[in-house]
């Protein structure tokens, strides 16, 4: 970059001219067109910077920087990516596209992992450890082997690590995971007939609460609200913001509203269609009205916080 604008004027130049402002030095810009998302065994995903400009396409396999070595993964995405992906990607990069011998080695590695899982399970039973081995993942260069397991509490697996390290002459890592991670690693079909969201496209787990189900007016049936992991289904969070926004413009159950037929009490609210079911002067006689047909001057029943209708709702709504 030229630096003439920041130099002291030489004799004979116009000393009265205003000096040009020199912009502060900034960090070198990251080439955001070279972020690569890879998937490894067990649907594990991570982000890498293709700083070498290796020619890749979605579906290709490539070698990447790993813990003290190299690993091999399949390309899921190539592009700019959000800033939070780059926080991880800038620390690790793509090395080269996988060669045919690398893919052949991948098949052999998967067979070795099955044998390692059987051996580890046997050692767990031999030492009487209260843990459940979920899966085994061996780094492509063989320098590291990760054993994923679940357990109710803390487990002293130091002797188990020594056993495995003596057998495989590699760095052994035992990683305790939760039930949501277990479902993601094992994979399967959800009640909707599609692959588990956590296995298919989710990158990180998001908090899911029972309040989301209540906001969406879903029946509080644990069998229908829980996923295969036994926790609340991840999809409850997808439309939560839309449902909360819809509720702000609709009256609450029990509120007194002004309808074209006179004042009435709200008995039910349809968030998706924006309809309100009310009960008028005649007990038991219900009527259904669009929310925009209800008067703003109605007396709304306050909620537990003392709040009533939201003033941001469209004209005529509550």
Secondary structure by P-SEA (a helix, b strand, c coil): ccccccccccccccccccccccccccccccccccbbbbbccccccbbbbccccccccccbbbbbbcccbbbbbbbccccccccccccccccccccccccaaaaaaaaaaaaaaaaaaaaaaaaaaaaccccccccccccccccbbbbbbcccccccaaaaaaaaaaacccbbbbbbbcaaaaaaaacccccccccccccccccccccccaaaaaaaccccccccccccccccccccccaaaaaaaaaaacccccbbbbccccbbbbcccccccbbbbbccccccbbbbbcccccccccbbbbcccccccccccccccc
